[in-house]
Amino acid sequence: MDGLSDLAFFALVVRHGNLSAAARELGLTPPAVSTRLANLERRLGVRLLNRSTRRISVTQEGEVYLAGGRLILAELDALERSVTSARARPQGLLRVNATFGFGRVHIVPAVSDFVRQYPDVDVQLQLTDRPMNLIESGLDVGVRVGDLPDARLTGRRIASNRRRLCAAPRYLATHGEPATPRDLLGHRCIVVRENELAYGTWQLQSGQRHETIKVRGPLSANDGQAATQWALDGHGIVLRSDWETAELVRAGRLAVVLPEWHPPAADVHVLYPERLNLPAKTVAFVEFLAQRFARHLRAPGDEGVAW
């Protein structure tokens, strides 16, 4: 039991990023928190955190302890929820963040159905061009397409999502179809900047081969739907997700370019701040999204089309 308590304590300290904030939540003094942390490190025989006067950083051993401990705490949380779910009633204000493109197409209708099923929950949905920081913004849930951004958050993968290079058939008829990633340097490429990744840099992989291409083109935007529309209008090649382009490809309005070369996957996750006792409203929304997108979730290694 002491080990389980230490896991929760250590996760809380890392989530806050400094000992003083952790002490305030625990109702302890900073020296008491520092002493408990020192006792934990002494018991394990390793240093978990590097500490300065203002901030802390997690050591490699601390990352291992946190990663494994997070799984244990999540399992305990799920067990306790299964026991208490019968009396838990989702209610109150639920603050949700999603990006404009995926949010408008998929999360807006999901929220509409969710509040019909849970009428005691009020949902405040914030759609933004870039993901918001859940902890700093006081949000309950974030829906992300791509890599998980923060070790202080718990993520659940709810849908598989590939990204593909696409262009309108009329563009390819006029400008030709690239045969290798390097051929993209001679094409008009439509660039989207939705996160902090290197602007206009496309990472591609085919088997064990990797290519990094710095593309250029006359059009760029911070909105994926705008870029997709330009591709449909024949202005160039675009890199977009399956959730947005799969139907357009099936309809013949877009064609896949370099089909054997794949950008990194951008699976869909639902994120929430790490804590043992999640409110029933958050648990209900996460489970609702997981069930809603279950048909889009592929097993690892399955390359079938999910959208």
N, C-alpha and C positions, 0 to 999 in steps of 0.2 A: 504494500500500500504506500510506503514511503517513496518507492520508485515512481509509482503512478502520480503521486502528488508532486514530486520533483519535475516530472515531465510537464505537467500543467504549469508549474511555476516558471520553468525555463521558457516555454512557449510564450507565456505572457510577457516576460522580460524582453524577448526578441521582438515581439509584436510592437511594444512601446518604443523600443530603440534606445532607452536610457533608464537608469535605475530609479531616478526620482519619480518618473511617471508611473513606473511599475509599483513603486512604494505607495503612491497615492491611491491606486486602484485596490491594492491589498490592505490598505489601512495600516501600513507599517512605516517606520522611518527608513530613509535610504541606507543608513549603516546596517539596519537589520536585514534588509534585502541583500546588501553586499555580503554580509556574514553567511546568509543562507546559500548564496551562490558559491562562496568559497568552500562551504561545507560539502556542497554537491560535487564541485570539482575535485575535492579531496577524496570523496568517496569513490568517484569514478577513476581517479588517478590521471586525469587529463585536464587541460585548459579548454574551456568551452567558449569563453569570450575574451576578447582583448578590450580593455577598459581604459578610457581617458576621462578627463573631467567633464566633458560635454556629451560624449557618445560612446557607443559600444559597437564592436564588429564581431561577427561570429567566426570562430576558427574552423578549420576543416573538420576537426573532431566534433565541434558543436553542430556543424551542418549535418553530419551523419546522425548524431543524437536527435536533432530536431526532426529530420526527415522520417526516421523510424518511429519516433515518438508521436509525430502527427498522425500516422496511420493507426497507432494504438488508441490515441485519444478519439479519433474519428469513429473507430469501431465501438468504443465505449459509449460515445455520444449516440450512435445509431441504436445500440442495445437499449439505452435508457429511453430513447424516443419511442422505441417499439413497445416498451412497457407502459409509458405514460401517454401515448398518442390518443388513447381512447377518451381521456378527459381533457386533452389539449384542444382548444378551439382557436383557429386562426382568426385574428382580429387586429385592428389598429392600422396605422399608416405604414405602407411598405414602399421604400424608396428604391427605384430601379434605374440603372443606367445601361444604355446600349448605343452603338454607333448608328448614324443616320440610315445607312443602306440596309443592313441586316435588321435593324430595329423597325424600320417602316414596313418592311416586307413580312417579317416573321414575328417580332415581339409585340407589335401593336395589336394584331389579331389574337395573339396568345393571351395578352392581358385582358382583352375584351371577354374572352371565354373564361378566364380565371375568376374575374370578379362576379360573373354569373354563378359560378360554382361556390365561391366564398364571398357572400354579400357583406360580411362584417369586416372585410379587408378593403381599405382605400389604397389605391396605387398611385404613386406619383412617378411618372416615367419621364426621365430626362434623356433625350436623344442629343448626341454631340458628335462633332466630326472626329474627335479622338476620345479614347476611353478616359473616364474620370478616375481619380484616385478615390477608392471606396472609403478608406479610413479617414483621410483628410476631409472628404466631402460629406461624411456622415451617411453614406449610402448603405443599404442592406444587401443589395444584389447587383452584380454587374454581369452583362453578357458580353463575352469577348470572342472574336474570331482571330485565332493565331495563338502564339505562345503565351503562357501564363506570366504576368508581369511582376509579381510581388510575392516573396516567400512568406509574407505575413497573411496571405489569403489562402483559403481552401478552394480548390477548383474541382469541378465535376465535368468530365467530357460528356456532352449530350448529343453531339452529332459529328460525324466525320465530314471533312471538307477538303477537297483538292483544289488547287489553283491551276489554271491552264492559260496558255497563250492562244489568243483568238483574234480573228480578223474577219471582216465581211468578205464574202466570195468576190464581190466586185473589186475590192482593193487588191486581192491576190491575183485576179485576172489581169489587172493593170500593171502591178509592180512585181509579180512573180512571187513564188512561195520560198521562204528560206529553207535551205537543206541542212544547215548546221547553225548552232547558236551564234557563231561569229558572223553569219550572214545578217543577223539582226542589226549590225552596225550600219548596214546600207539601207535600212528600212525606216519608215516613219513609225515611231513607237509612241504610244499614248501613255504618259506617266501619271501615276497616282501617288500622292503623298498623304497617307492616312495615319502614320505613326512615326517613330523616330529612326526607322531604318534608313540606310543610305539612299539618298534621293536618286531615282533613276537607275539603281543597280539591281539587276535581276540575277538571282542565283538559280542555276539549272543543274539537274543531275540525270544521268542515264546509266543505270547499272553502277559501276565503280567510277565512271567519268563525271567530273565536276567542271562547270564553267561559270565564271562570273563576268557578266556583260554590262558595261555602262552604256545604256541606250540613250537615244536622243529623238526628239520629234518636235513638231510645231505646237502641239497641244499638251497641256498638263492641267491637273485639277486636284483639289483636296477632297473631291467627292467621287466615289466609285461609279455611281450611276451615271454621272455626267460623262465619265470616260467610256463607259459601255455604250452610251448613246452615240458618242463620236465614232466608236468602232463600227457600230451599225450603219452609220452614215458614210463609211468607207474611208475614214481619215487615217487609219493605220492599225497597228497591232497592239493589243492591250493584254495585260496580265490580270485576270480576274478569277474569282472563286466559282466553284461548281454551283453553289446555291443561287448565284445570279445568272450564270450563262448556260447551265445544262439544258434548259428548255429552249433557249435561243439556238443552241447547237442542234438539238433534235429537230427543230423547225427549219433548219437550213439557213437561218438568218446570219449565223456566225459559223465559221469553220475553225477547227482546232489546228494550230500551227505547231510544228515540231512535236507531234504527239508522243514521241519516244523520250522526250526531255521533260522532266517534271520539276517545277519549283517546289520548295518546302511546303509540306501540308499546312493547312491553316484551320485546324479543327475548331469546333465551337465549344466553349466552356461556359458554365455558369459559375461565378465566383461569389464568395461571401467572406466576411472577416472571420478569422479563426477564433472560435470560442466553443466552450463545451456545451453551454445551454442556449442553443439558437432559439429565437422566438418561433412559435408555431407557424406564424405567417410566412417566415422565411423558409422553413422546412417544407411547407405546403407548396410554395411557389417553385422551389427547386425540384421537388418531386413532380409537379405538374409539367414543368418544361421537359424533364427527363422522359416522361411518358409521351409527351406530344412529339418529341423528336426521335423517339426510339427507332422508328423505321429508317432513319438516316444514319444510324450508328453502325459502322462496319467493324468487324473483328480486325485486329492488327494483321497486316499483310494482305487483306482482301482489297483488291483494286477495283471492285465493281462500282458502278455509278450509284451514288447514294441519293442524288437529288433528281 
